[in-house]
Amino acid sequence: MKAGEIEMDFKHEIVLPNEDLPFRMFLFEGYNGNYKVIKHWHRSVEIFLVLEGKIDFYINSTFFPLEKNKFTLVNSNEIHSIDVPDPNTTIVLQIPIKTFEAYWEEDQYISFKRSNSEQDNRIVDLVSNMWKIYEKKEYGYELIVKSHFYELLHILLTGYKENDLDKEVLRQNKNLNRLSKITNYIKENYNQEISLESIAEIFGFSPTYLSKLFKMYGKVNYKSYLQNIRVEYGYRELVNTDLSISDIAMNHGFPNSKAFSKEFKKRYGKLPSEYRKENKFSKMTRK
């Protein structure tokens, strides 16, 4: 755990594939460094491959340092976070869990080892080539990228799949799946007045049980989760629009700009106005 990272701020992330692919692939947004991704989980298998620089990766609080041409694999519903002090170039590949439906173990779950000395180099080559081809988008690129993707799936299933799953891992997966339905609803209604009590009533739980579910399996309290969702959407509008800080705050469920700025600084270490100014300068220097 690095200084400044907030232990209790977990969130559930909804992963949507690229419009032209059956998975999501993108360049990690923390390429400039001085960036943090709070603890979160999702129903996808994720590969982080560093092409240049380095990033500090944490899975279930275990530290995985990643440097050039190294990757880590994150299983569905594993809680992970990232600390990025320095500039880097990192490819992120997110595979929907349903891709592996024919190979699921108990409770719609599949798990992969993070390393296989005989196959790791092939994974690096496949993912880096997929990105190069996807970036150029030459005629017929989708076919080549998909062919590499299906080779990647075969390697994962034959060289990395774990066959003896721990019962506690399966239990946590089951409860995180249940919690994910609730967090999906919150993410769709985060800018409204939604209390723990109202959410509990919608899903047929007592407020006490729902609070326990968040703390035990999401490692987060309800209020922190909701505030992080609001900050995340506020961040996107901050860097992609010229709306005022006050308007952004009101659009995303905050009572005023002061409340938004307070939560934003907790996560990003800077006030929204400072972050926007630095982000615009960074974009100009990259052109």
N, C-alpha and C positions, 0 to 999 in steps of 0.2 A: 504493500500500500504506500503510495506516494503522498507527500505533504500536499494538502489542499484538496485531495479527493474526499468526497463525502461518503462515508461508509453506508449510510442508510438510503442513499438515493438510487434505487433500482427501478427499472422500467421494463415493460414488455414491448418488444419491437415487432411491428407487422412488416413482413418482407414481401414485396411485390416484384415479380420478374420483369426484366426489360421487355418492352413491347414486342421486340423482334426475336426474343429468345425464350426458351422454357426455364430460364433461371435468371438471376440478377448478377451482373458483373459491372464493376465501376472502379474508378480510381479513388482511393481513400481520401476523404475530405480534409484530413489533418496533414496535408503535404507540406505546409509551412512550418510545422512544429508548434510548440507552445499550445498544445491541444489535448483535451481529455475526452474520453468517451466513458460515461458513467456505467456502473454495473447494470446489465440488462440481459434479457434472454429472448429467444424467438424459436419458432417451430421450423427452423431451417438448419441444414448443415452448412457450415461456413468455413471457407479457406482464406487466410490472410497470407499473401506472399509479398515479401519485401524485395524490391528490385534495386533500390538505392537507399542508403541511410539505415536507420534502425528504429524500432518501436518497442515499447515495454508492454507486454501482453499478460493479462491475468485471467485464468480460468479457475472458477471456484476458489479464488484467492491464491492459487499457485502461480508463481511467476515464470513466464516463458519469454526470455529475451529473444527478439528476432532481429537479424541483421541481413545483409545482402544475400539474396538467393536462398533464404530460409523461410519456411512457412509453418503455420500451426493450423490445426483442424479443430473446429468447435462443433460439438455435437448438439443436436436439438435439445433445447431447454437447459443447456449448461449456462450458468451465470458467469458473464465475463465483462471485463473492462479493459481500457487501453489508455496508456499514458504516453504522449508523444512529445518529448522535449525538443527534438531536433527535426529539421526538414527531412523529408523522405519521399520515395515513390513506392506505393504499396497497392497491389491489386487485391480487390475483395471479390470473392465469388460466393454467392449464396444460393444453395440448392434447396428448393422446397421439399419438406420431408415426404410429401406425397409421391415424389419421384421414386422413392424406394418402397412403395406400397407392397409390391410383390415379394419383398424380402424382409418385411417387418417381423420383429419378434413379438413378445407379449405387449399388450396395451398400445399397439401402433407405435412401437419404438424400435429404433435401430441405433447402434453405437459403433463408432470407428476408433481405432487406435490413432495416435497422433503422428506416429512415425513408423516407417518400414525401410530399413537401410537399403534394401534392394530396389525399392520403388520410388523413394523420395525424389531422386533426380528426375525421373520421368514425370512426376507430378509438377515439378518446377518448370520443366520444358513445356508441358501441355498448357498450363495456365498462362505462362508468359506469351506463348504463341497465340493462344486464344485472344489475349488482349491486343496484341499487335495487329492481328487480322481484323478484329472488331473495330479498332480505332480507325483503320484505313477505310473500311466499309466499301471495298471494291465489289464489282459485280459478282454475285453469288457467294458473298462472304458468309452468309448465314449457314450455308451447307458445310463449309469447312469448319467453322466454329462449332457447329453441332456435332460434327464427326469427332472432333477433339473432345468435346464434352462427353459423348457416350463412351469413348475410350477411357476417360477419367472415371466415369461411373463404374466401369468394369474393373478397373484397378482398385478402386475403393472397396468394392464388394468382394473381390478375390484376394486382396492383399492386406486390407486394413479392418475389415469387419470383425467385431468381437462377438463370439458365439455364446459365451457364458456371462450373462448379465447379472449384476448384483441386484438382489431384491429391493434394497433400499433405493437404488437408482431408479428402478421401475416405479416404486411408490412415489418418489419425488416427481417423476415425469407425469404420472397420473394426476397429481394434485396441481402441478403447474399448467397442465392442459385445462383443468377446471378453472384455474385462476385466469388463464388466457382469455376465456370467454367473457369474463367480467371486465378485464382490462381492455378488451376490444370495444366493449360498450362504452367504457369511460373515454376511450380515445375518440369515439364518434360524438361524444357529448361534453367534452372537457371544458368548452367555453360557456357552459351553462352552470347554474347553481346546482351542483350535485353533491349531496352529503353521503357519508357512509351509511346512514340509516335508510336513505332512499334507494341506494344501490342494493343493500341487503334485502329490502322488501321486494324489489324487482326480481331478484334471483332466488327468493324463498329461503334466505338465511337469516339468522339473527345477527344484529350488528356486532355482537361479541364474537360470534363464530367467524364472520367475514374478516374482522380485524385480525383474528388469530391466523386465518388463512394467509393473509398478506404477510404477516410477520414471520410465520413459520416457513412458508414455502417460497415467498418472494423476497424475504429478508428486507422488508420495507414497510413503513406504516402508510396508511391510506393517504393522508394529507401530503406526505413527501412525494408519493407516486403522482398524485394529481398535479402538484406544482411543477414537477419535472416535465410532464406532458405539455403543460401550458408554456413553459420556458422553451421547450423544443420547437413548438410551432411558432412561438414568438421569434426565436432565433432565425428560422427560415425566412420569415417576413422581413426581419431586420436586414439581412444580407442580400435579399433579392428584390426589395422595393425601396422607395423613398418615403414611405409613410412615416409620420412622426412617431416618436417613442410612445406618446400618450395614446395615439390611435392603435398602435400595435398592442399595447397593454389591454385596452378595452376589447379589442378583437379576440383576445385569447383568455378571457375570463379573469383578468386582474382588475381590481377596483380602481387602480390608478397607476401612473408611470413609476411612482416611488416603489410600489409593491413589486412591479415587474423588474425594476432595476436591482432591487435587493436579491431576488431569487436568481436573476441572470448572473450577477457577480459571484454568487456562491458556486455556480457551475463553471463559469468561464474565467473567473478571476479578474474581470474588467466590467466597467459599466457598459450598458448597451451603446451609448454614444461613442465611447472610446473604441469599442470593438468594431463598430461600423466604420469609423474613420480609418482604422488600421487595415480593415478588410478591403476597402476601396483602394487604398495605396498599394496593397499587395497585388490586386488585380491589374493595376496600371503597370507595375514593374514586370509582370509576367507576360505582358503583350509584346 
